[in-house]
Amino acid sequence: MHPNLVDQLRTFLAVAETGTFSGAAERLGRAVSAVSYAVGNLEEAYGVKLFDRSGYKPQLTAEGEALLSDAEIVFRRLDRLNARVAAMTEGEDVDLPLAVDAGFSPALLAKAAAALLAESPHVNLRIRMMHEARIMDEVLTGRARIGIVSLEAGLSGKEVDGRDIATHEMHTVAAPGHPLARAGAPFPLSALDDHRQIVVAGGEAAANGFDYRVHTTDVLIVDNAALKLELLKAGAGWAFALDHEVGAALKEGSLLSLDCTAIRHPGLHRFGAIWRVTTPPGRAAGRLLDLLSQEAGKAEAARKVGPY
C-alpha cells in the first residue's frame, strides 16, 4: 500500500462530504492546492476519475461513488483499531453514562447495574431513562457512552456499533370493561382503529411518525409508562405494552390481553446496546452489557416456565 494512501483517501472523503475542495481544505487545515493535488494523485494511482470538475462544484462520478463507500469502511475500521488500542492502554471505564429507552425493564437494568457496582465500585455509573428518539443523539454527542434502544423500528447510523442484549414480551391490553375486552370473540386488526390507543412518546411528532406500533386511531400521548398503566386500568384506551409494564396488572385481572385475530401470539420486542465506533465499550461497559444479557436470559427462561 502506498504510504500516502490513507491521507489521500481522507482527503477524498473530506471533499465528498463537504462538497467542495475549499470546504475540504478548511476541514483538514490545508491549502486548496494541496487538497486538489492529493485527490489527483489518488485518481492517478487508481486510474479512475473520482470527481467531475466541469461544474460549479465537483460532483462524484460513478467510480467516485463506489470508492466513497469503500473509503468509509476503511476509516470505520481505522476508527475501531485506534479506539481499541486506546482502550487497551487506558484501562477500565471510570465514567459510564447511559441513555436508556424508557420502555426497557427497570428491574432488569437495576439488577445488572447492582451486580456491576458490586464488582467495580469505583465506576461512576449514571443512568438516564428517555424516549428512544433522543438516544442516538445522546450517544453521538458523547453525553452517553452507551445507549439502550429499541430495535423494532430499525436503526441506522454508520457512526455506531452495537449488539443485541434483551427481548421483552409484548402484549395488546385493555381494562376488562373496555369494549375491545368485552368483544366476546376474536376481532380483526381493523377494530383497533375504532378505539383510542395510549402511546408513550417524547412528543406528538414521535407518536405519529411511521411506526407499525402506532395505529390510525385516536392517540392519547403520555410521557411515561406509569401514567400509561393507570390510564389503561381506568379504561381510557388500549395499548401495546411490554411484560414488565403490565405483568402484575394481567395477573391481578385489572388488565386483559385482547383477542385480536391478527395478533395470535405474543410478540417479542428486541432491545440492543449502541455506542460510537470511536469509543467502544471498555471493560466495565462490556461487563454491564454482559450482565444485562444474562439477566434478560433469566427473565426469558422464567417467562417460558410461567407465562402471564
ABEGO torsion letter per residue (X at the ends): XBAAAAAAAAAAAAAAAAGBAAAAAAAAGBBAAAAAAAAAAAAAAAGBBABBAABABBBBBAAAAAAAAAAAAAAAAAAAAAAAAAAAAAEBBABBBBBBBAABBAAAAAAAAAAAAAABAABBBBBBBBBAAAAAAAAAAGABABBBBBAAAEBBEAABBBBBABBBBBBBBBBAABAAAAAGBBBBAAAAAABBBBBBBAEAAAAABBBAABBABBBBBBABAAAAAAAAAAGAEBBBBBAAAAAAAAAAGABBBBBBAABABBBBBBBBBBBBAABBBBAAAAAAAAAAAAAAAAAAAAAAABBX
